[in-house]
Amino acid sequence: MSYTIAISGKGGVGKTTIAGLLVTRLISGNHKPVLAVDADPNTCLDAVLGIKATNTIGGVREEAKEIAGKGMSSGISKQQLLELKIEESIVETDNFDLIAMGRPEGPGCYCYANNVLKNTLTSLSSKYPFVVLDNEAGLENLSRRIFQEVNLLIMVADSSLRGLETVERLHALAKEMGIRYDNLVIVVNRLRRDELPAKAEALKSKINADSMIGLPDNEELAEIAEQGKSISSLSDSNPVVKKLDELLNKYLGDH
């Protein structure tokens, strides 16, 4: 059974970078292969990981719709065709594979594609010991029930009062949607000081989070982002890397 880590937070707090780092740290710890799921329509996780997702679920939806409409589906159902196209959109590497949600390329909603994606991911995830899900801002994809249950739910915030209040709202939404998780961790990102703000400690208690960690504002990580490099080039001695390694070691247990 796969171990699923879902990362959420408001836009601009660095959740995609953290998702990418978690993928690379899992691999570094010999926890592989990993299925990386970029559930954000603004596909960025591929670039963070140093690869290119040329096909997305949004694009696949339109392609399958066009093929079926032209009667070119060779006798298979629309759902079977969409499932096949989704599997073809997976970017494969030696230690991890990636699948990206992307944006719909035509009119209509994600409803049908979401249902097929959910079924496909359920099947796909069973083939991977570890899954890392990078959500779009908020808990939109969790609320769509693509993953109804995760092992580790990580909510990322900056140290501002507004950022911390957003985490509280996200937690309330998760409860409302019946999202189940084994452990909840708050990550306060880009700290300028060594200590966590007092408001963060109060938030941990209020939402009954299992842990809370602070990640420092890091020059090496900022330079990698500015230069468009893969975060796999980040050194093992980097303080952000060390913090995330400690987090994974704490919760992976015997996995």
C-alpha positions in Angstrom: 0.0 0.0 0.0 1.4 3.4 -1.0 2.2 6.2 1.5 0.6 9.4 0.3 1.8 12.9 1.1 -0.4 15.9 0.1 0.9 19.4 0.2 -1.5 22.4 0.3 -1.4 26.1 1.0 -2.3 29.5 -0.4 -0.6 30.7 -3.6 3.0 31.9 -3.4 4.0 30.2 -0.1 6.4 27.8 -1.8 4.3 24.6 -1.7 5.4 23.4 -5.1 9.1 23.8 -4.2 8.5 21.9 -1.0 6.6 19.1 -2.9 9.6 18.8 -5.3 12.0 18.7 -2.4 10.0 16.0 -0.7 10.2 13.9 -3.9 13.9 14.3 -4.1 14.4 13.6 -0.4 12.3 10.5 -0.6 14.5 9.3 -3.4 17.7 10.2 -1.5 16.4 8.1 1.4 15.9 5.2 -1.0 12.1 5.6 -0.6 11.3 5.0 -4.3 9.9 4.9 -6.9 7.7 8.0 -6.2 4.6 9.1 -8.1 4.6 12.9 -8.2 1.1 14.3 -8.9 0.9 17.9 -10.1 -2.7 18.8 -9.3 -2.2 22.5 -9.8 -3.6 23.8 -13.2 -0.5 26.1 -13.3 1.8 23.2 -13.9 5.2 23.9 -12.2 6.2 20.8 -10.4 7.8 19.3 -13.6 10.2 22.3 -13.9 11.1 22.2 -10.2 12.0 18.5 -10.7 14.0 19.2 -13.9 11.7 17.5 -16.4 9.0 18.6 -18.9 5.4 17.4 -18.8 4.3 17.8 -22.4 0.9 16.3 -21.8 -1.6 17.2 -19.1 -5.0 15.8 -18.0 -6.6 19.0 -19.3 -5.1 18.4 -22.7 -5.8 14.7 -22.7 -9.5 15.4 -21.9 -9.8 17.4 -25.1 -7.8 15.0 -27.2 -9.9 12.0 -26.1 -13.1 14.0 -26.7 -11.9 14.8 -30.3 -10.9 11.3 -31.1 -14.1 9.8 -29.8 -16.1 12.5 -31.7 -14.4 11.6 -35.0 -15.1 7.9 -34.5 -11.3 7.1 -34.3 -11.4 5.3 -31.0 -11.2 1.8 -32.5 -14.2 0.4 -30.7 -13.1 1.3 -27.1 -15.2 3.4 -24.8 -14.6 7.0 -24.2 -13.6 6.2 -20.6 -11.2 3.5 -21.7 -9.7 6.0 -24.2 -9.3 8.7 -21.6 -7.7 6.3 -19.2 -5.3 5.2 -21.9 -4.4 8.8 -22.7 -3.9 9.6 -19.0 -1.4 6.7 -18.7 0.4 7.9 -21.8 0.8 11.4 -20.3 2.9 10.1 -17.4 6.5 11.4 -17.5 8.8 8.5 -16.5 12.2 8.8 -14.9 14.5 6.3 -13.2 13.3 7.1 -9.6 10.0 8.9 -10.0 7.2 9.4 -12.5 5.0 12.5 -12.8 1.5 13.2 -13.9 0.1 16.7 -14.3 -3.5 18.0 -14.1 -2.9 21.1 -16.2 -5.8 23.2 -17.5 -8.8 22.2 -19.6 -8.1 23.3 -23.2 -11.7 23.7 -24.2 -15.2 24.5 -22.7 -16.6 22.4 -19.9 -15.6 21.4 -16.4 -13.2 18.9 -15.0 -16.0 16.7 -13.6 -15.7 13.8 -16.0 -11.9 14.0 -16.2 -11.7 14.3 -12.4 -13.6 11.0 -12.0 -11.4 9.2 -14.5 -8.3 10.8 -12.9 -9.4 9.6 -9.5 -9.9 6.0 -10.7 -6.6 6.1 -12.7 -4.7 7.5 -9.7 -6.1 4.8 -7.5 -4.9 2.2 -9.8 -1.6 4.0 -10.5 -0.7 4.7 -6.9 -0.9 1.0 -6.0 2.2 0.6 -8.2 4.2 3.1 -6.2 5.3 2.9 -2.6 5.2 6.7 -2.3 2.9 9.4 -3.8 3.5 13.1 -3.4 0.5 15.3 -4.4 1.1 19.0 -5.0 -2.3 20.7 -4.8 -3.4 24.0 -6.3 -3.9 26.9 -3.9 -6.3 25.8 -1.2 -7.6 22.3 -1.0 -9.5 22.3 -4.3 -8.2 19.0 -5.5 -8.7 17.3 -2.1 -12.3 18.7 -2.1 -12.8 17.1 -5.5 -11.9 13.9 -3.7 -9.2 12.9 -6.1 -7.6 11.6 -2.9 -10.0 11.3 0.0 -7.5 9.9 2.4 -3.8 10.7 2.8 -1.1 9.5 5.2 0.6 12.9 5.7 -1.2 16.2 5.1 1.2 19.2 5.0 -0.2 22.7 5.1 2.3 25.3 4.1 2.1 29.0 5.2 4.3 32.0 5.4 4.9 33.6 8.8 2.4 36.4 8.2 -0.9 36.6 10.2 -2.9 36.2 7.0 -0.8 33.2 5.9 -1.5 31.4 9.2 -5.2 32.3 9.2 -5.4 30.7 5.7 -4.1 27.4 7.1 -6.8 27.6 9.7 -9.4 28.0 7.0 -7.9 25.2 4.9 -8.1 22.9 7.9 -11.7 23.7 8.4 -12.4 23.0 4.8 -10.6 19.6 5.0 -12.8 18.7 8.0 -15.9 19.8 6.1 -15.0 17.7 3.1 -14.3 14.7 5.2 -10.6 14.5 4.2 -8.9 11.9 6.3 -5.3 11.9 7.2 -3.0 10.0 9.6 -0.9 13.0 10.5 -1.1 16.8 10.0 2.0 19.0 9.8 2.2 22.8 9.5 5.2 24.1 7.6 6.0 27.8 8.1 8.1 28.6 5.1 10.8 31.3 4.5 11.3 32.3 8.1 13.6 35.3 8.5 14.2 34.5 12.2 15.2 31.3 13.9 12.1 31.0 16.0 8.5 30.4 14.9 6.0 33.3 15.5 3.8 33.0 18.5 0.7 32.9 16.4 2.0 29.8 14.7 2.3 28.0 18.0 -1.2 28.9 18.9 -2.4 27.7 15.5 -0.8 24.3 16.0 -2.7 23.8 19.2 -6.0 25.2 17.7 -6.1 22.7 14.8 -4.5 19.9 16.7 -1.6 19.5 14.3 0.8 16.7 15.0 3.9 18.8 14.2 5.0 22.2 13.0 8.3 23.1 11.5 9.9 26.3 10.2 11.9 26.4 7.1 14.4 29.3 6.8 14.5 31.8 4.0 17.4 30.2 2.0 19.8 31.9 -0.4 20.9 28.7 -2.2 17.2 27.7 -2.8 16.4 31.2 -4.0 19.3 31.1 -6.5 18.2 27.8 -7.9 14.7 29.2 -8.4 16.0 32.3 -10.1 18.2 30.3 -12.5 15.5 27.8 -13.2 17.5 24.9 -12.1 16.2 21.6 -10.7 16.0 21.5 -6.9 17.8 18.1 -7.1 21.0 20.2 -7.2 20.4 21.4 -3.7 23.1 20.1 -1.4 22.4 17.6 1.4 23.8 20.1 3.9 21.2 22.7 3.0 19.2 23.7 6.2 15.9 23.3 4.3 16.9 19.9 3.1 17.9 18.8 6.6 14.6 20.0 8.1 12.6 18.0 5.5 14.7 15.0 6.0 13.9 15.1 9.7 10.2 15.4 8.9 10.3 12.4 6.6 12.3 10.3 9.1 9.7 11.1 11.8 6.6 10.1 9.9 7.7 7.4 7.5 8.5 4.9 10.2 8.8 1.4 8.7 7.6 2.4 5.3 
